[in-house]
């Protein structure tokens, strides 16, 4: 399982942060480009501690976790697939899951004003399952992971994970002290990001439900294209997300416009925002 400990309220050294770094992080919170916050955390903490990757997950109700954001310092293009394997196959074997279960009562008692923040270290040698170890540690050449864990709204655990590459070696005492000092800021930042992301997702799904009711002829693929537009993606980004050619994404857009009787994206936004006829 590795080792873990609770962060004391005044634990850790203070760190002076340039205003540009703090504002850079704040700009990423809740944005539709959901991985931006992990990339920003990787730059922020990585400027003081050598790091390879950052992955943020949320855990709720005993079900499988959700990928909130991932960031990679050009280490491997496989990180999205590795993260997906983790949330679908390997998370029950993660020592952090055991830590969250063991500390659940203490975290609920602590509340949001003074959260119960935990740090959990895990190396490849702590993992007995060969596939979990191979895919999540050996493939990306990760030496060790340090996870920051905190309960959000009494029901959802947020986990911010920093990974050291084999070229960096394990976390030493100085590196751990830096991450401990960052931990309270990171916990609050990730909570705000998750809240903003959830609000964006809920609003998008509400508009899509209204659009589906107004035009039943729209297919699931049509709605996936509109979902991409609502996420701020250009045609190329929609094509990449859906795994199709850019020309196919353009064809989908033209078909959507035709079904709705409109001529372009500006009119589509008008349709999405228009009040229901019954109101």
Rosetta blueprint (number, residue, H / E / L):
1 X L
2 X L
3 X E
4 X E
5 X E
6 X E
7 X L
8 X L
9 X L
10 X L
11 X L
12 X L
13 X L
14 X L
15 X L
16 X L
17 X L
18 X L
19 X H
20 X H
21 X H
22 X H
23 X H
24 X H
25 X H
26 X H
27 X H
28 X H
29 X L
30 X L
31 X L
32 X L
33 X L
34 X L
35 X L
36 X H
37 X H
38 X H
39 X H
40 X H
41 X H
42 X H
43 X H
44 X H
45 X H
46 X H
47 X L
48 X L
49 X L
50 X L
51 X L
52 X L
53 X E
54 X E
55 X E
56 X E
57 X E
58 X E
59 X E
60 X E
61 X L
62 X L
63 X L
64 X L
65 X L
66 X E
67 X E
68 X E
69 X E
70 X E
71 X E
72 X E
73 X L
74 X L
75 X L
76 X L
77 X L
78 X L
79 X H
80 X H
81 X H
82 X H
83 X H
84 X H
85 X H
86 X H
87 X H
88 X H
89 X H
90 X H
91 X H
92 X H
93 X H
94 X L
95 X H
96 X H
97 X H
98 X H
99 X H
100 X H
101 X H
102 X H
103 X L
104 X H
105 X H
106 X H
107 X H
108 X H
109 X H
110 X H
111 X L
112 X L
113 X L
114 X L
115 X L
116 X L
117 X L
118 X E
119 X E
120 X E
121 X E
122 X E
123 X E
124 X H
125 X H
126 X H
127 X L
128 X L
129 X L
130 X H
131 X H
132 X H
133 X H
134 X H
135 X H
136 X H
137 X H
138 X H
139 X L
140 X L
141 X L
142 X E
143 X E
144 X E
145 X E
146 X E
147 X E
148 X E
149 X E
150 X E
151 X E
152 X E
153 X L
154 X L
155 X L
156 X E
157 X E
158 X E
159 X E
160 X E
161 X E
162 X E
163 X E
164 X E
165 X E
166 X L
167 X L
168 X L
169 X L
170 X L
171 X L
172 X L
173 X H
174 X H
175 X H
176 X H
177 X H
178 X H
179 X H
180 X H
181 X H
182 X H
183 X H
184 X H
185 X H
186 X H
187 X H
188 X H
189 X H
190 X H
191 X H
192 X H
193 X H
194 X H
195 X H
196 X H
197 X H
198 X H
199 X H
200 X H
201 X H
202 X H
203 X H
204 X H
205 X H
206 X H
207 X H
208 X H
209 X H
210 X H
211 X H
212 X H
213 X H
214 X H
215 X L
216 X L
217 X L
218 X L
219 X L
220 X H
221 X H
222 X H
223 X H
224 X H
225 X H
226 X H
227 X H
228 X H
229 X H
230 X H
231 X L
232 X L
233 X L
234 X L
235 X H
236 X H
237 X H
238 X H
239 X H
240 X H
241 X H
242 X H
243 X L
244 X L
245 X L
246 X H
247 X H
248 X H
249 X H
250 X H
251 X H
252 X H
253 X H
254 X H
255 X H
256 X H
257 X H
258 X H
259 X H
260 X H
261 X L
262 X L
263 X L
264 X L
265 X H
266 X H
267 X H
268 X H
269 X H
270 X H
271 X H
272 X H
273 X H
274 X L
275 X L
276 X L
277 X L
278 X L
279 X L
